[in-house]
Protein backbone atom coordinates (compact mmCIF):
# COMPACT_ATOMS: atom_id res chain seq x y z
CA UNK A 1 0.00 0.00 0.00
CA UNK A 2 2.80 2.37 0.88
CA UNK A 3 4.48 1.69 -2.46
CA UNK A 4 1.24 2.44 -4.29
CA UNK A 5 0.86 5.68 -2.37
CA UNK A 6 4.41 6.78 -3.25
CA UNK A 7 3.93 5.79 -6.87
CA UNK A 8 0.74 7.84 -7.01
CA UNK A 9 2.50 10.92 -5.68
CA UNK A 10 5.33 10.54 -8.19
CA UNK A 11 2.79 10.15 -11.00
CA UNK A 12 1.02 13.35 -9.97
CA UNK A 13 4.32 15.24 -9.75
CA UNK A 14 5.37 13.97 -13.18
CA UNK A 15 2.03 15.05 -14.66
CA UNK A 16 2.58 18.58 -13.39
CA UNK A 17 6.01 18.94 -14.95
CA UNK A 18 6.26 21.53 -17.73
CA UNK A 19 7.43 20.53 -21.21
CA UNK A 20 10.94 21.95 -20.64
CA UNK A 21 11.41 19.56 -17.70
CA UNK A 22 9.81 16.55 -19.41
CA UNK A 23 12.08 16.96 -22.44
CA UNK A 24 15.27 17.22 -20.42
CA UNK A 25 17.90 14.95 -22.09
CA UNK A 26 18.45 11.61 -20.38
CA UNK A 27 21.81 10.77 -21.98
CA UNK A 28 24.71 12.78 -23.40
CA UNK A 29 23.62 11.60 -26.86
CA UNK A 30 20.26 13.37 -26.44
CA UNK A 31 21.89 16.61 -25.34
CA UNK A 32 21.70 19.31 -28.05
CA UNK A 33 24.33 22.01 -28.42
CA UNK A 34 27.48 22.86 -26.44
CA UNK A 35 29.54 20.50 -28.57
CA UNK A 36 32.66 22.46 -27.66
CA UNK A 37 32.48 20.93 -24.17
CA UNK A 38 30.23 17.85 -24.59
CA UNK A 39 31.04 16.64 -28.10
CA UNK A 40 32.55 13.21 -28.71
CA UNK A 41 35.96 12.94 -27.13
CA UNK A 42 35.62 16.17 -25.13
CA UNK A 43 36.75 16.19 -21.50
CA UNK A 44 33.32 16.70 -19.92
CA UNK A 45 31.79 13.87 -21.94
CA UNK A 46 34.64 11.54 -20.95
CA UNK A 47 34.25 12.51 -17.30
CA UNK A 48 30.53 11.72 -17.36
CA UNK A 49 30.90 8.42 -19.23
CA UNK A 50 33.72 7.20 -16.96
CA UNK A 51 32.08 8.51 -13.78
CA UNK A 52 35.37 10.18 -12.93
CA UNK A 53 34.16 13.57 -11.79
CA UNK A 54 36.02 16.66 -10.70
CA UNK A 55 34.46 19.78 -9.26
CA UNK A 56 33.08 21.91 -12.08
CA UNK A 57 31.26 25.20 -12.55
CA UNK A 58 28.86 25.61 -15.47
CA UNK A 59 28.64 29.23 -16.57
CA UNK A 60 26.31 30.57 -19.25
CA UNK A 61 23.01 32.28 -20.12
CA UNK A 62 19.63 30.86 -19.03
CA UNK A 63 18.25 27.91 -20.96
CA UNK A 64 21.56 26.65 -22.33
CA UNK A 65 21.78 23.38 -20.42
CA UNK A 66 23.55 24.00 -17.10
CA UNK A 67 20.97 22.23 -14.95
CA UNK A 68 20.48 19.56 -17.61
CA UNK A 69 24.18 18.72 -17.51
CA UNK A 70 23.97 18.34 -13.74
CA UNK A 71 21.05 15.92 -14.14
CA UNK A 72 22.95 13.95 -16.77
CA UNK A 73 25.77 13.57 -14.26
CA UNK A 74 23.26 12.54 -11.60
CA UNK A 75 21.84 9.85 -13.90
CA UNK A 76 25.25 8.45 -14.83
CA UNK A 77 27.13 8.52 -11.53
CA UNK A 78 27.15 5.81 -8.90
CA UNK A 79 27.80 8.40 -6.24
CA UNK A 80 25.26 9.98 -3.98
CA UNK A 81 23.74 13.06 -5.67
CA UNK A 82 22.41 16.05 -3.72
CA UNK A 83 20.89 19.19 -5.21
CA UNK A 84 20.59 22.59 -3.53
CA UNK A 85 19.36 25.91 -4.84
CA UNK A 86 21.43 28.79 -3.51
CA UNK A 87 18.42 31.12 -3.57
CA UNK A 88 16.52 28.88 -1.12
CA UNK A 89 19.34 27.38 0.98
CA UNK A 90 21.07 28.91 3.95
CA UNK A 91 24.20 28.14 5.93
CA UNK A 92 22.44 25.46 8.01
CA UNK A 93 21.36 23.47 4.95
CA UNK A 94 24.86 23.64 3.49
CA UNK A 95 26.52 22.54 6.75
CA UNK A 96 24.03 19.66 7.19
CA UNK A 97 24.64 18.50 3.61
CA UNK A 98 28.41 18.56 4.04
CA UNK A 99 28.21 16.75 7.39
CA UNK A 100 26.09 13.99 5.88
CA UNK A 101 28.45 13.72 2.91
CA UNK A 102 31.41 13.26 5.27
CA UNK A 103 29.53 10.65 7.32
CA UNK A 104 28.59 8.77 4.11
CA UNK A 105 32.22 8.76 2.99
CA UNK A 106 33.51 7.61 6.38
CA UNK A 107 30.94 4.86 6.89
CA UNK A 108 30.36 3.51 3.37
CA UNK A 109 33.24 4.98 1.35
CA UNK A 110 30.71 6.64 -0.96
CA UNK A 111 31.42 10.13 -2.19
CA UNK A 112 28.74 12.78 -2.76
CA UNK A 113 28.13 14.93 -5.80
CA UNK A 114 26.73 18.28 -4.63
CA UNK A 115 24.93 20.35 -7.27
CA UNK A 116 24.30 23.98 -6.30
CA UNK A 117 22.12 25.86 -8.76
CA UNK A 118 22.58 29.65 -8.93
CA UNK A 119 25.70 29.33 -6.82
CA UNK A 120 26.46 33.03 -7.33
CA UNK A 121 23.59 33.77 -4.92
CA UNK A 122 25.65 32.36 -2.05
CA UNK A 123 27.48 35.13 -0.25
CA UNK A 124 31.22 34.92 0.39
CA UNK A 125 30.79 33.32 3.81
CA UNK A 126 28.50 30.60 2.44
CA UNK A 127 30.91 29.86 -0.38
CA UNK A 128 33.81 29.62 2.07
CA UNK A 129 31.99 26.84 3.94
CA UNK A 130 32.43 24.63 0.87
CA UNK A 131 36.19 25.09 0.52
CA UNK A 132 37.58 22.43 2.88
CA UNK A 133 35.24 19.63 1.82
CA UNK A 134 35.76 20.38 -1.87
CA UNK A 135 39.54 20.44 -1.46
CA UNK A 136 39.57 17.22 0.59
CA UNK A 137 37.34 15.43 -1.93
CA UNK A 138 34.49 14.85 0.53
CA UNK A 139 32.13 16.32 -2.09
CA UNK A 140 32.44 16.87 -5.82
CA UNK A 141 30.95 20.30 -6.43
CA UNK A 142 28.87 21.14 -9.49
CA UNK A 143 27.95 24.80 -9.56
CA UNK A 144 25.68 26.53 -12.07
CA UNK A 145 25.68 30.29 -12.57
CA UNK A 146 24.63 32.88 -15.12
CA UNK A 147 27.33 35.27 -13.89
CA UNK A 148 31.04 35.23 -14.62
CA UNK A 149 32.47 32.93 -11.91
CA UNK A 150 35.72 34.89 -11.85
CA UNK A 151 33.73 37.81 -10.43
CA UNK A 152 30.76 36.16 -8.73
CA UNK A 153 32.46 33.23 -6.98
CA UNK A 154 35.31 33.19 -4.47
CA UNK A 155 38.71 32.81 -6.09
CA UNK A 156 39.70 29.82 -3.88
CA UNK A 157 36.55 27.97 -4.93
CA UNK A 158 37.14 28.79 -8.60
CA UNK A 159 40.72 27.54 -8.34
CA UNK A 160 39.44 24.18 -7.04
CA UNK A 161 37.01 23.78 -9.96
CA UNK A 162 37.08 23.41 -13.72
CA UNK A 163 35.12 26.17 -15.50
CA UNK A 164 32.93 25.20 -18.47
CA UNK A 165 31.35 28.09 -20.34
CA UNK A 166 28.08 27.41 -22.18
CA UNK A 167 27.04 29.51 -25.18
CA UNK A 168 23.53 30.50 -26.33
CA UNK A 169 22.04 27.74 -28.46
CA UNK A 170 22.01 28.22 -32.21
CA UNK A 171 18.79 28.38 -34.23
CA UNK A 172 19.58 24.90 -35.55
CA UNK A 173 19.83 23.63 -31.95
CA UNK A 174 16.52 25.23 -30.92
CA UNK A 175 14.77 23.77 -33.97
CA UNK A 176 16.08 20.27 -33.12
CA UNK A 177 14.84 20.59 -29.54
CA UNK A 178 11.36 21.73 -30.60
CA UNK A 179 11.06 18.99 -33.22
CA UNK A 180 12.11 16.38 -30.66
CA UNK A 181 9.31 17.56 -28.35
CA UNK A 182 6.77 17.34 -31.17
CA UNK A 183 7.90 13.83 -32.13
CA UNK A 184 8.05 12.31 -28.61
CA UNK A 185 4.59 10.80 -27.85
CA UNK A 186 5.33 10.12 -24.17
CA UNK A 187 7.24 13.20 -22.99
CA UNK A 188 6.01 15.71 -25.55
CA UNK A 189 2.23 16.12 -25.90
CA UNK A 190 0.65 12.74 -25.12
CA UNK A 191 -2.86 12.41 -26.48
CA UNK A 192 -2.42 15.26 -28.93
CA UNK A 193 -1.32 15.36 -32.52
CA UNK A 194 0.41 18.72 -32.85
CA UNK A 195 1.08 20.46 -36.14
CA UNK A 196 3.24 23.61 -36.13
CA UNK A 197 3.29 25.70 -39.29
CA UNK A 198 6.71 26.61 -40.76
CA UNK A 199 6.07 30.30 -39.98
CA UNK A 200 5.29 29.48 -36.35
CA UNK A 201 8.36 27.28 -36.04
CA UNK A 202 10.56 30.03 -37.47
CA UNK A 203 9.09 32.47 -34.96
CA UNK A 204 9.77 30.17 -31.99
CA UNK A 205 13.32 29.54 -33.18
CA UNK A 206 14.14 33.20 -33.77
CA UNK A 207 12.48 34.80 -30.76
CA UNK A 208 13.65 32.29 -28.16
CA UNK A 209 17.09 33.93 -28.52
CA UNK A 210 19.10 30.78 -27.87
CA UNK A 211 17.11 29.81 -24.73
CA UNK A 212 15.76 26.25 -25.00
CA UNK A 213 13.59 26.60 -21.91
CA UNK A 214 11.93 29.69 -23.34
CA UNK A 215 11.32 28.01 -26.70
CA UNK A 216 9.75 24.91 -25.13
CA UNK A 217 7.63 26.97 -22.73
CA UNK A 218 6.30 29.09 -25.61
CA UNK A 219 5.51 25.99 -27.65
CA UNK A 220 3.70 24.41 -24.71
CA UNK A 221 1.63 27.56 -24.10
CA UNK A 222 0.71 27.78 -27.79
CA UNK A 223 -0.35 24.10 -27.89
CA UNK A 224 -2.36 24.08 -24.65
CA UNK A 225 -4.19 27.27 -25.57
CA UNK A 226 -5.47 25.83 -28.88
CA UNK A 227 -8.69 23.83 -29.27
CA UNK A 228 -8.04 20.09 -29.49
CA UNK A 229 -10.25 19.34 -32.47
CA UNK A 230 -10.39 15.60 -33.15
CA UNK A 231 -7.10 15.21 -31.31
CA UNK A 232 -5.25 17.55 -33.71
CA UNK A 233 -3.77 20.88 -32.58
CA UNK A 234 -2.49 23.40 -35.12
CA UNK A 235 -0.14 26.16 -34.03
CA UNK A 236 0.10 28.97 -36.57
CA UNK A 237 2.16 32.17 -36.63
CA UNK A 238 -0.48 34.15 -34.73
CA UNK A 239 -0.58 31.61 -31.89
CA UNK A 240 3.22 31.62 -31.78
CA UNK A 241 3.32 35.42 -31.53
CA UNK A 242 0.76 35.39 -28.73
CA UNK A 243 2.85 32.89 -26.77
CA UNK A 244 5.98 35.03 -27.15
CA UNK A 245 4.62 38.55 -27.03
CA UNK A 246 7.89 40.32 -26.29
CA UNK A 247 11.49 39.36 -26.82
CA UNK A 248 13.41 39.29 -23.55
CA UNK A 249 16.60 41.33 -23.71
CA UNK A 250 19.41 39.30 -22.13
CA UNK A 251 21.52 42.16 -20.82
CA UNK A 252 22.95 42.74 -17.38
CA UNK A 253 24.00 46.37 -17.07
CA UNK A 254 26.40 45.45 -14.26
CA UNK A 255 27.77 42.11 -15.43
CA UNK A 256 29.45 40.44 -18.36
CA UNK A 257 26.95 41.66 -20.95
CA UNK A 258 27.76 45.22 -19.93
CA UNK A 259 31.50 44.84 -20.42
CA UNK A 260 31.35 42.50 -23.43
CA UNK A 261 28.92 44.67 -25.38
CA UNK A 262 30.82 47.86 -24.58
CA UNK A 263 33.97 46.14 -25.81
CA UNK A 264 32.19 45.08 -29.01
CA UNK A 265 31.00 48.66 -29.59
CA UNK A 266 34.50 50.10 -29.24
CA UNK A 267 36.10 47.42 -31.40
CA UNK A 268 33.46 47.85 -34.11
CA UNK A 269 34.05 51.61 -34.28
CA UNK A 270 37.81 51.01 -34.33
CA UNK A 271 37.32 48.39 -37.04
CA UNK A 272 35.36 50.83 -39.26
CA UNK A 273 32.13 48.78 -39.24
CA UNK A 274 29.22 51.21 -38.72
CA UNK A 275 26.60 48.43 -39.02
CA UNK A 276 28.12 46.39 -36.20
CA UNK A 277 28.73 49.52 -34.12
CA UNK A 278 25.12 50.73 -34.34
CA UNK A 279 23.85 47.21 -33.55
CA UNK A 280 25.90 47.01 -30.34
CA UNK A 281 24.71 50.53 -29.51
CA UNK A 282 21.12 49.34 -29.94
CA UNK A 283 21.79 46.29 -27.74
CA UNK A 284 23.08 48.53 -24.97
CA UNK A 285 20.20 51.00 -25.24
CA UNK A 286 17.55 48.25 -25.37
CA UNK A 287 19.18 46.59 -22.35
CA UNK A 288 18.82 49.74 -20.24
CA UNK A 289 22.44 50.89 -20.37
CA UNK A 290 23.09 54.42 -19.09
CA UNK A 291 23.49 56.60 -22.23
CA UNK A 292 26.10 58.68 -20.39
CA UNK A 293 28.29 55.59 -20.08
CA UNK A 294 27.94 54.97 -23.82
CA UNK A 295 28.80 58.59 -24.59
CA UNK A 296 31.93 58.38 -22.44
CA UNK A 297 33.09 55.29 -24.35
CA UNK A 298 32.47 57.10 -27.64
CA UNK A 299 34.54 60.06 -26.43
CA UNK A 300 37.43 57.77 -25.48
CA UNK A 301 37.32 56.09 -28.89
CA UNK A 302 37.43 59.47 -30.63
CA UNK A 303 40.82 60.26 -29.13
CA UNK A 304 42.24 56.77 -28.67
CA UNK A 305 41.50 55.37 -32.14
CA UNK A 306 40.93 58.36 -34.42
CA UNK A 307 42.83 61.27 -32.93
CA UNK A 308 44.14 63.77 -35.46
CA UNK A 309 43.22 61.61 -38.45
CA UNK A 310 39.86 63.40 -38.08
CA UNK A 311 39.95 66.13 -35.42
CA UNK A 312 36.17 66.60 -35.75
CA UNK A 313 35.62 63.17 -34.20
CA UNK A 314 36.43 64.36 -30.68
CA UNK A 315 34.28 67.46 -31.22
CA UNK A 316 31.29 65.32 -32.21
CA UNK A 317 31.98 62.95 -29.32
CA UNK A 318 32.10 65.85 -26.85
CA UNK A 319 28.75 67.04 -28.18
CA UNK A 320 27.36 63.53 -27.71
CA UNK A 321 28.50 63.56 -24.08
CA UNK A 322 26.76 66.88 -23.46
CA UNK A 323 23.54 65.89 -25.22
CA UNK A 324 23.39 62.53 -23.41
CA UNK A 325 23.75 64.41 -20.13
CA UNK A 326 21.30 67.27 -20.75
CA UNK A 327 18.72 65.71 -23.09
CA UNK A 328 18.70 62.05 -22.09
CA UNK A 329 16.65 59.23 -23.58
CA UNK A 330 14.93 58.65 -25.88
CA UNK A 331 16.13 61.61 -27.97
CA UNK A 332 19.85 61.26 -27.21
CA UNK A 333 19.89 57.85 -28.93
CA UNK A 334 19.82 59.77 -32.23
CA UNK A 335 22.94 61.72 -31.31
CA UNK A 336 24.68 58.58 -30.06
CA UNK A 337 23.87 56.81 -33.33
CA UNK A 338 25.23 59.79 -35.28
CA UNK A 339 28.44 59.82 -33.23
CA UNK A 340 28.95 56.04 -33.35
CA UNK A 341 28.47 55.78 -37.12
CA UNK A 342 30.64 58.87 -37.72
CA UNK A 343 33.50 57.46 -35.67
CA UNK A 344 33.20 54.09 -37.42
CA UNK A 345 33.57 55.84 -40.80
CA UNK A 346 36.54 58.04 -39.79
CA UNK A 347 40.12 57.32 -40.84
CA UNK A 348 41.92 55.80 -37.87
CA UNK A 349 45.11 56.77 -36.07
CA UNK A 350 46.42 56.00 -32.62
CA UNK A 351 49.54 58.14 -33.10
CA UNK A 352 48.55 60.56 -30.34
CA UNK A 353 47.71 57.64 -28.03
CA UNK A 354 51.10 56.03 -28.66
CA UNK A 355 52.83 59.40 -28.23
CA UNK A 356 51.41 60.14 -24.78
CA UNK A 357 52.01 56.54 -23.69
CA UNK A 358 55.68 56.66 -24.63
CA UNK A 359 56.16 60.13 -23.17
CA UNK A 360 54.57 59.10 -19.86
CA UNK A 361 56.76 56.02 -19.74
CA UNK A 362 59.87 58.17 -20.20
CA UNK A 363 58.68 60.63 -17.57
CA UNK A 364 58.18 57.80 -15.08
CA UNK A 365 61.21 55.66 -15.91
CA UNK A 366 63.89 57.87 -17.47
CA UNK A 367 65.90 60.79 -16.19
CA UNK A 368 63.81 63.96 -15.97
CA UNK A 369 64.49 66.36 -18.86
CA UNK A 370 64.95 69.94 -17.61
CA UNK A 371 63.15 72.75 -19.43
CA UNK A 372 65.63 74.38 -21.88
CA UNK A 373 66.61 77.85 -20.67
CA UNK A 374 65.14 79.73 -23.67
CA UNK A 375 61.73 78.16 -22.93
CA UNK A 376 61.64 79.09 -19.25
CA UNK A 377 59.53 81.92 -17.88
CA UNK A 378 61.28 85.27 -18.43
CA UNK A 379 58.58 87.54 -16.98
CA UNK A 380 59.87 88.07 -13.50
CA UNK A 381 62.71 90.11 -12.01
CA UNK A 382 65.99 88.27 -12.16
CA UNK A 383 64.97 85.84 -14.91
CA UNK A 384 67.56 87.31 -17.29
CA UNK A 385 70.30 86.90 -14.70
CA UNK A 386 69.31 83.23 -14.42
CA UNK A 387 69.84 82.76 -18.12
CA UNK A 388 66.19 82.62 -19.20
CA UNK A 389 67.03 84.21 -22.56
CA UNK A 390 67.37 83.27 -26.19
CA UNK A 391 63.79 82.39 -27.03
CA UNK A 392 63.04 82.79 -30.74
CA UNK A 393 59.48 83.82 -31.57
CA UNK A 394 58.29 81.50 -34.36
CA UNK A 395 56.07 84.10 -36.05
CA UNK A 396 59.10 86.31 -36.68
CA UNK A 397 60.45 83.75 -39.18
CA UNK A 398 59.29 83.42 -42.79
CA UNK A 399 58.13 79.79 -42.40
CA UNK A 400 56.55 80.39 -38.97
CA UNK A 401 59.18 78.08 -37.50
CA UNK A 402 62.12 78.98 -35.27
CA UNK A 403 64.96 76.42 -35.56
CA UNK A 404 65.66 76.05 -31.88
CA UNK A 405 65.59 73.18 -29.38
CA UNK A 406 62.27 72.63 -27.61
CA UNK A 407 62.96 69.39 -25.71
CA UNK A 408 66.70 69.03 -25.25
CA UNK A 409 66.82 65.30 -26.11
CA UNK A 410 66.43 63.46 -29.40
CA UNK A 411 62.96 61.93 -29.06
CA UNK A 412 60.18 61.44 -31.59
CA UNK A 413 56.97 60.55 -29.79
CA UNK A 414 54.35 61.69 -32.28
CA UNK A 415 54.47 59.86 -35.62
CA UNK A 416 51.45 60.90 -37.74
CA UNK A 417 50.07 58.23 -40.05
CA UNK A 418 49.50 58.73 -43.77
CA UNK A 419 45.70 58.74 -43.35
CA UNK A 420 43.06 61.41 -43.02
CA UNK A 421 44.05 64.80 -41.66
CA UNK A 422 47.28 63.40 -40.24
CA UNK A 423 48.63 63.25 -43.79
CA UNK A 424 48.75 67.05 -43.61
CA UNK A 425 50.48 66.96 -40.21
CA UNK A 426 52.96 64.42 -41.50
CA UNK A 427 53.87 66.56 -44.52
CA UNK A 428 54.15 69.63 -42.30
CA UNK A 429 56.47 67.91 -39.83
CA UNK A 430 58.59 66.55 -42.67
CA UNK A 431 58.97 70.13 -43.94
CA UNK A 432 59.89 71.31 -40.44
CA UNK A 433 62.50 68.55 -40.21
CA UNK A 434 63.99 69.71 -43.51
CA UNK A 435 64.11 73.33 -42.30
CA UNK A 436 65.76 72.24 -39.05
CA UNK A 437 68.36 70.19 -40.94
CA UNK A 438 69.11 73.15 -43.22
CA UNK A 439 69.53 75.42 -40.22
CA UNK A 440 71.87 72.90 -38.56
CA UNK A 441 73.97 72.75 -41.75
CA UNK A 442 74.06 76.51 -42.30
CA UNK A 443 74.73 77.52 -38.72
CA UNK A 444 72.60 79.79 -36.50
CA UNK A 445 69.72 81.45 -38.29
CA UNK A 446 70.08 85.12 -39.11
CA UNK A 447 67.99 87.54 -37.12
CA UNK A 448 64.82 88.56 -38.95
CA UNK A 449 64.92 91.93 -40.66
CA UNK A 450 61.81 93.03 -38.78
CA UNK A 451 61.47 91.97 -35.18
CA UNK A 452 58.22 93.29 -33.65
CA UNK A 453 57.53 92.84 -29.93
CA UNK A 454 56.38 89.32 -29.02
CA UNK A 455 52.63 89.22 -28.28
CA UNK A 456 51.87 87.73 -24.87
CA UNK A 457 50.68 84.12 -24.74
CA UNK A 458 48.69 84.91 -21.58
CA UNK A 459 47.57 88.56 -21.77
CA UNK A 460 46.02 88.40 -18.33
CA UNK A 461 49.43 87.97 -16.72
CA UNK A 462 51.56 89.66 -19.40
CA UNK A 463 53.43 86.46 -20.21
CA UNK A 464 55.00 86.58 -23.65
CA UNK A 465 56.73 83.24 -23.35
Residue pairs with C-beta under 8 A, 6 or more apart in sequence:
14 22
18 216
18 217
18 220
19 181
19 188
19 189
19 216
19 217
19 219
19 220
20 212
20 213
20 216
20 217
20 220
22 187
22 188
23 177
23 180
23 181
23 184
23 187
23 188
23 216
24 68
24 71
25 31
25 32
25 68
25 72
26 72
26 75
27 72
27 75
28 38
28 45
28 48
28 49
28 72
30 180
31 38
31 65
31 68
31 69
31 72
32 169
32 173
32 176
32 177
32 180
32 212
33 64
33 65
33 167
33 169
33 170
33 173
33 212
34 64
34 65
34 69
34 166
34 167
35 42
36 42
36 167
37 43
37 44
37 164
37 165
37 166
38 44
38 45
38 69
39 45
43 162
44 56
44 69
44 164
46 52
47 53
47 54
48 72
48 73
48 76
49 76
51 76
51 77
51 78
51 79
53 73
53 77
53 79
53 113
53 140
54 140
54 161
54 162
55 134
55 140
55 141
55 142
55 160
55 161
55 162
56 141
56 142
56 143
56 161
56 162
56 163
56 164
57 119
57 141
57 142
57 143
57 144
57 145
57 149
57 153
57 158
57 161
57 162
57 163
57 164
58 65
58 66
58 69
58 70
58 142
58 143
58 144
58 145
58 164
58 166
59 66
59 144
59 145
59 146
59 147
59 148
59 149
59 163
59 164
59 165
59 166
60 66
60 146
60 165
60 166
60 167
60 168
61 146
61 166
61 168
61 210
61 211
61 250
62 146
62 211
62 213
62 214
62 250
63 169
63 208
63 210
63 211
63 212
63 213
63 214
63 215
64 166
64 167
64 168
64 169
64 210
64 211
64 212
65 166
65 169
65 212
66 117
66 144
66 145
66 166
67 117
67 144
70 83
70 115
70 117
70 142
70 144
73 81
73 113
73 115
73 142
74 81
74 83
74 113
74 115
77 113
79 110
79 111
79 112
79 113
79 140
80 101
80 104
80 110
80 111
80 112
80 113
81 112
81 113
81 115
82 97
82 101
82 112
82 113
82 114
82 115
83 115
83 116
83 117
84 93
84 94
84 97
84 114
84 115
84 116
84 117
85 116
85 117
85 118
86 116
86 117
86 118
86 119
86 120
86 121
86 122
86 126
87 118
87 121
89 116
90 126
91 125
91 126
91 129
94 122
94 126
94 129
94 130
95 129
97 112
97 114
98 114
98 129
98 130
98 133
98 138
98 139
100 112
101 111
101 112
101 114
101 133
101 138
101 139
102 133
102 138
104 110
104 111
104 112
105 111
105 112
105 138
111 137
111 138
111 139
111 140
112 138
112 139
112 140
113 139
113 140
113 142
114 139
114 140
114 141
114 142
115 142
115 143
115 144
116 122
116 141
116 142
116 143
116 144
117 144
118 144
118 145
118 146
119 127
119 143
119 144
119 145
119 153
120 145
120 146
120 147
120 149
120 152
120 153
124 154
127 153
127 154
127 157
128 154
128 156
130 139
130 141
130 157
131 154
131 156
131 157
131 160
132 138
133 139
134 140
134 141
134 157
134 160
134 161
135 160
141 157
141 160
141 161
143 149
143 153
143 161
145 152
145 153
147 252
147 255
147 256
148 255
148 256
149 158
149 161
149 163
150 158
150 163
151 255
167 210
168 209
168 210
168 211
168 250
169 177
169 210
169 211
169 212
170 210
171 205
171 206
173 210
173 212
174 204
174 205
174 208
174 210
174 212
174 215
175 201
175 205
177 212
177 215
177 216
178 196
178 201
178 204
178 205
178 215
178 216
178 219
180 188
181 187
181 188
181 189
181 216
181 219
182 188
182 189
182 194
182 196
182 219
188 194
189 223
189 233
191 231
192 223
192 228
192 231
192 232
192 233
193 231
193 232
193 233
194 223
194 232
194 233
194 234
194 235
195 232
195 233
195 234
195 235
196 204
196 219
196 234
196 235
196 240
197 234
197 235
197 236
197 237
199 236
199 237
199 240
200 222
200 235
200 236
200 237
200 239
200 240
201 240
203 237
203 240
203 241
203 244
204 215
204 218
204 219
204 240
204 244
205 215
207 218
207 244
207 247
208 214
208 215
208 218
208 244
209 247
209 248
209 250
211 248
211 250
214 244
214 248
218 240
218 243
218 244
219 235
219 243
221 243
222 235
222 239
222 240
222 242
222 243
223 233
223 235
225 239
225 242
225 243
226 233
226 234
226 235
226 239
227 233
249 283
249 286
249 287
249 288
250 257
251 257
251 258
251 261
251 283
251 284
251 286
251 287
251 288
251 289
252 258
252 287
253 287
253 288
253 289
253 290
257 287
258 289
261 280
261 283
261 284
261 287
261 289
262 284
262 293
262 294
262 297
264 276
264 280
265 277
265 280
265 281
265 284
265 294
265 297
265 340
266 297
266 300
266 301
266 305
268 276
268 277
268 279
268 280
268 344
269 277
269 298
269 301
269 305
269 340
269 343
269 344
270 301
270 305
270 348
271 344
272 344
272 345
272 346
272 348
273 344
274 340
274 341
274 344
274 345
277 340
277 341
277 343
277 344
278 337
278 340
278 341
278 344
281 294
281 333
281 336
281 337
281 340
284 294
285 291
285 294
285 329
285 333
285 336
291 324
291 328
291 329
291 332
291 333
291 336
292 321
292 324
292 325
294 324
294 336
295 317
295 320
295 321
295 323
295 324
295 325
295 332
295 336
295 339
296 321
298 317
298 320
298 321
298 336
298 339
298 340
298 343
299 314
299 317
299 318
299 320
299 321
301 317
301 343
302 313
302 314
302 316
302 317
302 343
303 314
303 317
303 352
303 353
304 350
304 353
305 343
305 348
305 349
305 350
305 353
306 313
306 314
306 343
306 346
306 347
306 348
306 349
307 313
307 349
307 350
307 351
307 352
307 353
307 422
308 349
308 351
308 352
308 416
308 420
308 421
308 422
308 425
309 346
309 347
309 348
309 349
309 417
309 419
309 420
309 421
309 422
310 346
310 347
310 420
310 421
311 421
313 342
313 343
313 346
316 338
316 339
316 342
316 343
317 339
317 343
319 335
319 339
320 332
320 335
320 336
320 338
320 339
323 332
323 335
324 332
324 335
324 336
327 335
346 420
347 419
347 420
347 421
347 422
348 419
348 420
349 416
349 417
349 419
349 420
349 422
351 414
351 415
351 416
351 417
351 422
352 414
354 413
354 415
355 413
355 414
355 415
356 413
358 413
359 413
362 411
369 407
369 408
369 409
370 408
372 405
372 406
372 407
372 408
373 387
373 388
373 389
373 390
374 388
374 389
374 390
374 391
374 392
374 404
374 405
375 391
375 406
375 465
376 383
376 386
376 388
376 465
377 383
377 388
377 463
377 465
378 384
378 388
378 389
378 391
378 465
379 461
379 462
379 463
379 464
379 465
390 404
391 404
391 465
392 402
392 403
392 404
392 445
393 402
393 454
394 400
394 401
394 402
396 402
396 448
396 450
396 451
396 452
397 445
397 448
399 431
399 435
401 432
401 435
401 436
402 445
403 435
403 436
403 439
403 440
403 445
414 429
416 422
416 423
416 425
416 426
416 429
417 423
417 426
418 426
439 445
453 464
454 464
455 464
456 462
456 463
456 464
457 463
457 464
457 465
